[in-house]
Amino acid sequence: MVSVCYNNMRLAAEDLEMENRVHVIDSANLSTGIGLQVLYAAELAASGKDAKDIVKAVSSTICYDIITK
């Protein structure tokens, strides 16, 4: 399921013709989770990783499983 926020950010990047510079990732988390992912992305960028590798690495940390009882 794609979140409304993700879709809005993706559309904004397209409208601004920035889709090659803005990489939108649906974190599947609320504030704390996304904050940790942003810090991880910043660390990867500081270590010289390119956008493609950063998106791949951050995306690999996302768990889309829903736990039900």
N, C-alpha and C positions, 0 to 999 in steps of 0.2 A: 504494500500500500504506500503510495507516494503522499507525503504530507502537503498540506496547503502552503506552508511556509517554504518548503523546498521548491514547489512549483512556482511560487511568486518570485523567488530569487533567481531561478533559472530563466524565467520570462524577462525579468529586469536585466539580466546579463545580455540576453538576446536584443532587447530594445536598445540598450546602450552600445550594441555591437562590441561587447567585451567577452563573448563566450570563449574566446581563445585565451583570455587572461584571468577570467573569473571561473573557478571550479567549485561548483555547488555540490555538497555532499549531504545527503539526508542522514543525520546522525542517529536517528531512532532513539534519541535521548532528550531529556530536558536539560536545564542549565548546567548542572555539574558535569554531566557526561560530555556535553559539547565543549565545555571549558577545557576539559582534559584533552579532548581531541585537538582543539586549537593549539594548546601548548605543545602537544606532540608534533603537529604540523610545523609549528614555528621552530622547534628543535631540528626537525629534518631539513627545513629550509636553511637554517643557520649552518648545518653541516654540509651544504652544497647540493642537496638532492633537488632534482627538477620537479616541476608541477605534476607531471605524469606519475612519477614514483611516489610523491607525497600523497596524491589522491589514492593510489593503490594501497599504500601502507595504512593510511587512516581508515579507508574503507574496510580493510581486513580486521579492524578492531570492533566493527559494528556487529551486534547480535540481533537478528530479527526474530528470534524464537519468542513465542508467547507462552508463558508458563500459566497453566490453568490447573485448578484443583478439581 
